[in-house]
Amino acid sequence: MSEARRLWPAVAALALLSLVWGYNWVVMKKVLAFVHPIDFTALRVLFGALALFVVMKLRGVPFRLEAPGATILLGVLQCGAFSMLIQLALVGGGAGKTAVLVYAMPFWLLPLAWLVLGERIQGMQWLAIVLGALGLIGVLEPWELTTNVVSSVVALSAGAVWAVSAVLAKRLYARSQPDLIALTAWQMLFGAVVVCAIALLYPSRPIEPSAYFFGALAYNALAATALAWLLWLFVLKRLPAGLAGLASLAVPAVGVLSAWGELGERPSAAEGAGMALIACALALLSWRALRER
């Protein structure tokens, strides 16, 4: 009983985290009616970084920048390029479909980890790759001429950038053990500098200062960044990392369901089957990681 009482707050935190991150796909899609995607990316990454530095101050985390070269590279890729690609993919793509394609990142990560880190693909991972490939074909629907190919390619590219960042982060953690929240805050700050520079060099349509725009910006900075990272750190402290990774599959599921309910993005039969296959493949990968630990 005591063990259950110790774990249920972490399970509740993980459920809340999945809702916050999952629903944000709808928020990022709807806000594009009021702001250019690159401008919104610049603002949300900048204010997200500031929110994390406030969290660091409140938690007493040192503002020391460790491994500056690797952190800057991670910031440019993971918080700059990755965030921009997501927002650009949402311009022409559905929120739910984009979430699924981006969260297919592990299928990019497996071959990269094999080539760069020497982590060979084994057993259940091959089955996951086959299921994931079949799922991607269903989601992309290459036989449908009406499918927004550009948006899908951009979303997959975002997942690929995420995978490259994950490999770089693994190499960084092999050399040192930086504080997770400090590393993320510095990454976001460096990513924000790059995206803000791009936004200034390529001016776009003026921002419409609507209530939804400010609400979306606050949601991304406070809920989807500061609160979400606190929840994630709490979850990692209380639950095994493999179990936390398995449960994080709820994020794209929440994104799909939220987009269906609020934006009317009803997946076709092929898309639905493809999403289910991708979810099964990701569950296999997470289950294998959980068993190993």
C-alpha positions in Angstrom: 0.0 0.0 0.0 2.8 2.4 0.9 4.4 1.7 -2.5 1.2 2.5 -4.3 0.8 5.7 -2.4 4.4 6.6 -3.3 3.8 6.0 -7.0 0.4 7.4 -7.7 1.5 11.1 -7.6 4.1 10.3 -10.3 1.4 8.5 -12.4 -0.9 11.5 -12.0 1.9 13.9 -12.9 2.6 11.8 -16.0 -1.0 11.9 -17.0 -1.1 15.7 -16.6 2.1 16.0 -18.6 0.7 13.9 -21.4 -2.4 16.2 -21.5 -0.4 19.4 -21.5 2.1 18.3 -24.2 -0.6 16.5 -26.2 -3.1 19.4 -26.3 -0.3 21.8 -27.3 -0.4 20.4 -30.8 -3.9 22.0 -31.1 -2.7 25.2 -29.6 0.3 25.5 -31.9 -2.0 24.8 -34.9 -4.7 27.3 -34.0 -2.3 30.2 -33.1 -1.1 30.3 -36.7 -4.2 32.2 -37.6 -2.7 35.2 -35.7 1.1 34.9 -36.2 3.7 33.6 -38.7 5.1 30.2 -37.7 8.7 31.4 -37.4 7.7 34.5 -35.3 5.7 32.3 -32.9 8.6 29.8 -32.7 11.0 32.6 -31.8 8.7 34.0 -29.1 7.7 30.6 -27.5 11.3 29.4 -27.4 12.5 32.7 -26.0 9.9 32.9 -23.3 10.2 29.2 -22.6 13.9 29.7 -21.9 13.2 32.6 -19.6 10.6 30.5 -17.7 13.1 27.7 -17.2 15.7 30.1 -15.9 13.1 31.3 -13.4 12.5 27.6 -12.4 16.3 27.2 -12.0 16.4 30.2 -9.7 13.5 28.9 -7.6 15.1 25.4 -7.3 18.5 26.7 -6.6 20.1 25.2 -9.7 23.4 26.9 -10.6 23.4 29.0 -13.8 26.7 27.4 -14.8 27.0 26.5 -18.5 28.6 23.1 -19.0 30.0 21.9 -22.3 29.2 25.2 -24.2 30.0 23.9 -27.6 27.7 20.8 -27.4 25.0 22.8 -25.7 25.0 25.5 -28.4 24.8 22.8 -31.1 21.9 21.1 -29.3 20.2 24.4 -28.9 20.4 25.2 -32.6 19.2 21.8 -33.6 16.7 20.7 -30.9 15.3 24.0 -29.8 15.8 26.0 -33.0 15.5 23.8 -36.1 13.2 21.2 -34.5 10.8 23.8 -33.2 10.7 25.7 -36.5 10.1 22.6 -38.5 7.2 21.6 -36.2 5.5 25.0 -36.6 6.1 25.0 -40.4 4.6 21.5 -40.7 1.5 22.7 -38.9 0.9 25.3 -41.5 -0.4 22.8 -44.1 -0.7 19.6 -42.0 -3.2 18.5 -39.3 -2.2 18.8 -35.7 -2.8 15.1 -34.9 -1.1 13.8 -38.0 1.9 16.1 -37.5 2.2 14.9 -33.9 2.3 11.2 -35.0 4.9 11.8 -37.7 7.1 13.8 -35.4 6.9 11.2 -32.6 8.1 8.6 -35.1 11.5 9.9 -34.1 12.7 6.6 -32.7 12.7 5.1 -36.2 15.3 7.7 -37.1 17.1 7.2 -33.8 17.7 3.5 -34.2 19.9 3.6 -37.3 21.7 6.8 -36.1 22.5 5.1 -32.8 23.8 2.1 -34.7 26.1 4.2 -37.0 27.3 6.7 -34.4 27.1 5.0 -31.0 27.5 1.4 -32.1 24.1 0.4 -30.6 23.1 -2.5 -32.8 19.5 -3.2 -33.7 18.4 -6.4 -32.2 15.4 -8.7 -31.9 12.2 -6.8 -31.1 13.6 -3.6 -32.5 13.5 -5.1 -36.1 9.8 -5.9 -35.6 9.2 -2.4 -34.4 10.9 -1.0 -37.5 8.7 -3.1 -39.8 5.5 -2.0 -38.0 6.6 1.6 -37.9 7.4 1.6 -41.6 4.0 0.1 -42.4 2.4 2.7 -40.1 4.2 5.6 -41.8 2.9 4.4 -45.2 -0.6 4.4 -43.8 -0.3 7.8 -42.3 1.4 9.4 -45.4 -1.1 7.8 -47.8 1.2 8.1 -50.9 -1.6 6.8 -53.1 -3.7 9.9 -52.3 -2.9 12.9 -54.5 -4.6 15.2 -52.0 -2.2 14.4 -49.3 -0.1 17.4 -48.2 3.3 15.9 -49.0 5.3 19.0 -48.1 3.9 19.2 -44.6 4.5 15.4 -44.0 8.1 15.7 -45.2 8.7 18.7 -42.9 7.2 16.8 -40.0 9.4 13.7 -40.6 12.4 16.1 -41.0 11.6 17.5 -37.5 11.6 13.9 -36.1 15.0 13.3 -37.9 16.5 16.5 -36.3 15.1 15.4 -32.9 16.9 12.0 -33.4 20.2 13.6 -34.3 19.8 15.8 -31.2 19.2 12.7 -29.1 22.4 11.1 -30.3 24.4 14.3 -29.6 22.8 14.4 -26.1 23.8 10.8 -25.5 27.4 11.5 -26.4 27.3 14.6 -24.1 25.9 12.5 -21.2 28.6 9.9 -21.8 31.3 12.6 -21.1 29.6 14.5 -18.3 26.4 14.7 -16.2 24.9 18.1 -16.7 21.8 19.1 -14.8 18.8 18.3 -17.1 16.8 21.5 -16.5 19.9 23.7 -16.8 21.0 22.0 -20.0 17.5 22.5 -21.4 17.3 26.2 -20.4 20.6 27.0 -22.0 19.6 25.0 -25.1 16.4 27.0 -25.5 18.2 30.3 -25.0 20.7 29.5 -27.8 17.9 28.2 -30.0 15.9 31.3 -29.4 18.8 33.5 -30.4 19.0 31.7 -33.8 15.3 31.7 -34.4 14.9 35.3 -33.4 17.7 36.2 -35.8 15.9 34.4 -38.6 12.6 36.1 -37.8 14.3 39.5 -37.9 16.1 38.8 -41.2 13.0 37.6 -42.9 10.1 39.8 -41.7 6.6 38.4 -42.2 3.0 39.6 -41.6 2.4 41.6 -38.4 1.2 39.7 -35.4 -2.5 40.0 -34.6 -2.4 40.7 -30.8 -5.5 38.6 -30.0 -6.4 37.0 -26.7 -5.8 33.6 -28.2 -2.3 34.6 -29.3 -1.2 35.7 -25.8 -2.9 32.7 -24.3 -1.1 30.4 -26.6 2.2 32.1 -25.9 1.6 31.8 -22.1 0.6 28.2 -22.5 3.8 27.3 -24.3 6.1 29.2 -22.0 4.5 28.4 -18.6 2.5 25.1 -19.0 4.2 23.3 -21.9 7.7 24.4 -20.8 8.2 25.3 -17.2 5.4 23.2 -15.6 6.0 20.3 -18.1 9.7 20.1 -17.3 9.0 20.1 -13.5 6.5 17.3 -14.0 8.9 15.3 -16.2 11.7 15.6 -13.6 9.3 14.5 -10.9 8.2 11.5 -13.0 11.8 10.5 -13.8 12.6 10.6 -10.1 9.7 8.4 -9.0 9.2 6.0 -12.0 11.6 3.9 -14.1 12.7 5.7 -17.2 11.5 2.9 -19.4 8.0 3.1 -17.9 8.0 6.8 -18.3 9.0 6.5 -21.9 6.2 3.9 -22.5 3.6 6.2 -21.0 4.8 9.2 -23.0 3.2 7.5 -26.0 0.0 9.2 -24.7 1.2 12.5 -26.0 0.6 12.0 -29.7 -2.6 10.1 -28.8 -3.9 13.1 -26.9 -2.8 15.3 -29.9 -4.8 13.1 -32.3 -7.9 13.0 -30.1 -7.7 16.8 -29.3 -7.4 17.6 -33.0 -10.3 15.3 -33.8 -12.6 16.8 -31.2 -11.6 20.5 -31.5 -10.4 20.9 -35.1 -12.5 18.2 -36.8 -9.4 16.4 -38.0 -10.9 12.9 -38.4 -8.2 10.4 -39.5 -9.0 8.3 -42.6 -9.1 4.5 -42.3 -5.5 4.3 -43.6 -4.3 7.0 -41.3 -6.0 5.5 -38.3 -4.5 2.1 -39.0 -1.1 3.7 -39.6 -1.2 5.6 -36.3 -2.1 2.3 -34.5 0.8 0.5 -36.1 3.2 3.3 -35.1 1.9 3.3 -31.6 2.4 -0.5 -31.4 6.0 -0.1 -32.7 6.8 2.6 -30.2 5.3 0.6 -27.4 7.5 -2.4 -28.4 10.6 -0.2 -28.3 9.7 1.3 -24.9 8.8 -2.2 -23.5 12.2 -3.5 -24.5 13.9 -0.6 -22.8 11.8 -1.2 -19.7 12.7 -4.9 -19.6 16.4 -4.1 -20.0 16.3 -1.8 -17.0 
